[in-house]
Amino acid sequence: MGHELTDGDRLLGTLAALANPHRLRILEALQVNGRTYVSQLARELGISRPLLHLHLRKLEDAGLVTSQLELSDDGKSLNFFEVAAFGIALTPSAIADAARSLTPSSKNSKP
């Protein structure tokens, strides 16, 4: 049985996903180059595909990127990623609203 995320929980997840230099570089590469498949992105960034997959999963879970699996002409599966449309307004008021909407387990978690 899953639970619905509150705005505060979503904000924490988004900020956690962005709090990594590899993930910022992934977003930058996708923003500049557009839709790219995993192997190409790994070569471009100089990181391994397993590490890239880990970071892409965190970005996708936070709603910052989207993926689509496609078959190439020669039958290979290619997983394409692109930046999702998102905007984050970090104002004192937005943060206060997010803090009030945190679920009890998020309010008690330590950094």
N, C-alpha and C positions, 0 to 999 in steps of 0.2 A: 504494500500500500504506500504510494508516494505522497508527498506533501507539496503543496503549491508554494513557490518561492514568493517572498514579499519583495517590494521595491528595494528595501534595504539589503536583503540577501542578494538580490541581483547585482546591486551596486558593488557589494563586497566581492562577488565573483568576478565582475568585470575588472575591478581594480587589481585583484590578485592576478588575473590573466595578463594584464598590462605591465605588471611589476617584474618584468624579466627582459633583459636586453635582447636575447634571442627572439622573443616573441615580438618585440618592437621592430626588430630588423625584418622579421617575416612579414609583418603588416606593411612596412615600408616597401619591401620588394613587390608585394602583391599590388599595392596602390600604384607604384610607378609602372610596373610591367603588365598589370592586368592579370587575368585568369591564367594560372600556371599549374602544370602537373607536378607531382611530388618530386620525382627524380630530377627534373630541371631545376626546381627550387632548391633542392639539397645541393646540387652542383654550384648554383649561383651563390648560395650563402656559405658554402664550404663546411657544412655540417652533415652528419650521417643521416640516412633516411629514418632509422629508428628514433633518433633524437628529434628529428623534424616532425615525425608523426606524433610524438608525445606533446610537443608544443602546439601543433595544429589542433590536436584533440582539445587541449585546454582553451584555445582561442575559439574553436567551434562551440564548445560547451557554454562559453560566455556569450555566444551570439555575435562574435566579431568577424568570423569568416564563415563561408559556406563551402560545401564540397559537392562534387558530382562525379560519380564513377561512370566512365565511358570506355567503350572498346575501340582500339585503334584498328586501322585497316588490316593489320597483320594478326589481329585477335588478342593483343595484349590489353589488360585492364589498366587504364590510366585514371588516377584519382586527381581531378582538377580542383583547385581551391581559388577562391577570390574573396576580396574584402566585402563584408556585408555592409549595408547602409546603417550606420549608427551615429549617434551623437550623445555626448555625455556633458551635462551641465553641472559643474562642481561649484555651486555657490553655497555660502553658509546656510541659507534657507533650505536648499535641496538636500544638503547633508543632514540637517536637523530632521527634515521629514523622513529621510531614509533611516536614520537612527531610531526614530519612533516606530517604524514599521518592521524592525528586525524581529525574527522569530526568537523565542526564548533561548534556544541553543546557540544562536549567533550572538546574542547579547552577552552570554556568559563565556564565550570562547576567548582564549588568550592569544596574543599575537605570536 
